Amino acid sequence: MHVLVTGANGLLGSALVSQLAPHHDVLGLDLPELDITDRASVERAFECAAPDVVIHCAAYTDVDRAESEPDLALLVNGQGAGLVAQCCEARGSHLIHISTDYVFSGEAGHAPFLPTDRPAPINAYGHSKLAGEVAVREHCPAATIVRTCGLYGLRGRSFVAAILSRALAGEPLKVVDDQTVGAPTYAVDLAQALATLASLRPGGIVHLVNAGVCTWYEFAVEVLRAGGLAEHPIEPVPTDQFARPARRPAFSALASGAAHSAGLALRPYAEALHDFIPTWLAEWTRRAR
Ligand SMILES: NC(=O)c1ccc[n+]([C@@H]2O[C@H](COP(=O)([O-])OP(=O)(O)OC[C@H]3O[C@@H](n4cnc5c(N)ncnc54)[C@H](OP(=O)(O)O)[C@@H]3O)[C@@H](O)[C@H]2O)c1
């Protein structure tokens, strides 16, 4: 299978290229070779890759900065996704488009969101990602849209890396305990499920997250435990103690629904963390030398 991965230098794209490369003919592209906001650049990428499947990971992902750059977020996440979708439709490539739990408003007390629930984003990033979903459905109706949450992996910025880095630097931690996420998700687990989806090509919306529900505080406690740092000081605090440009949903757990019945459900988040953290610590130690 010929697979084109956009955003290949990013957190998810890099995990995906590593996952797919031993089994498929994979072309991973990112800025500056591929700019998804430039039609000629996208068309060139399709000519090089002749893809059966495109896994579209490229995105504007800085949730706070998007509040002051909403047009740029919309250009990349909305129009850029639309351009990729148009090329997939024109060339008969199956599109797997990556989206987010932040398309939901996430009032506290909501049941985990199903793929059929109505999105209602509350920040500029969420609006731009929803615009991407709409553009993908309009231009490539057979595409599969995958929503995920709180990614972490060896590359890129993540909550897990931030917690571990600060704890290892001896900084006491304060983490919000009034925002519940389905579960932050290990990029390698998601990459494995995406590899399966690339063969199944189901279409529609699929929710793929590690199993479980936790607050960011509960998740941070598990990160410390898995990193052998259980004694490190950590304090739960309300969101209003952290002034950040973008509002976050109070509750954004995603129910896996059909993904579960299709055998695509990911393992519990604590299990994934306990696998990942030794790798992250080994890399951190190597760099510190
Ligand atoms: N990270 C999360 O917690 C999370 C949660 C839910 C959903 N998602 C979604 O998952 C997908 C992958 O996220 P990620 O965490 O892997 O993001 P990431 O690490 O920021 O990677 C995105 C990549 O896309 C590139 N990019 C930005 N603008 C581009 C453009 N115009 N043309 C081509 N490439 C461009 C970025 O390059 P630069 O770095 O140079 O800008 C970066 O290498 C995204 O759709 C994101 O919305 C992420």
The ligand as an ORCA input file, in Angstrom:
! r2SCAN-3c Opt
* xyz 0 1
  N      -1.260     16.861     20.195
  C      -2.458     16.615     20.723
  O      -2.621     16.577     21.949
  C      -3.654     16.385     19.820
  C      -4.888     16.088     20.407
  C      -5.984     15.872     19.585
  C      -5.859     15.931     18.197
  N      -4.652     16.254     17.669
  C      -4.541     16.327     16.202
  O      -3.623     15.331     15.789
  C      -2.937     15.780     14.608
  C      -1.439     15.660     14.815
  O      -1.083     16.487     15.919
  P       0.404     16.528     16.485
  O       0.306     16.620     17.951
  O       1.232     15.471     15.840
  O       0.828     17.974     15.957
  P       2.290     18.560     15.733
  O       3.300     17.814     16.536
  O       2.154     20.045     15.915
  O       2.538     18.222     14.204
  C       1.855     18.891     13.179
  C       2.846     19.057     12.031
  O       2.168     19.758     10.977
  C       3.083     20.724     10.465
  N       2.391     21.807      9.779
  C       1.897     22.959     10.289
  N       1.411     23.725      9.304
  C       1.595     23.052      8.139
  C       1.340     23.340      6.778
  N       0.781     24.489      6.402
  N       1.664     22.412      5.855
  C       2.253     21.250      6.216
  N       2.552     20.919      7.484
  C       2.230     21.816      8.442
  C       3.805     21.205     11.700
  O       4.987     21.892     11.349
  P       5.528     23.065     12.322
  O       5.850     22.398     13.626
  O       6.729     23.584     11.589
  O       4.398     24.051     12.449
  C       4.077     19.890     12.431
  O       5.255     19.258     12.006
  C      -3.445     17.202     14.343
  O      -4.499     17.159     13.435
  C      -3.987     17.644     15.694
  O      -4.995     18.631     15.556
  C      -3.538     16.470     18.441
*
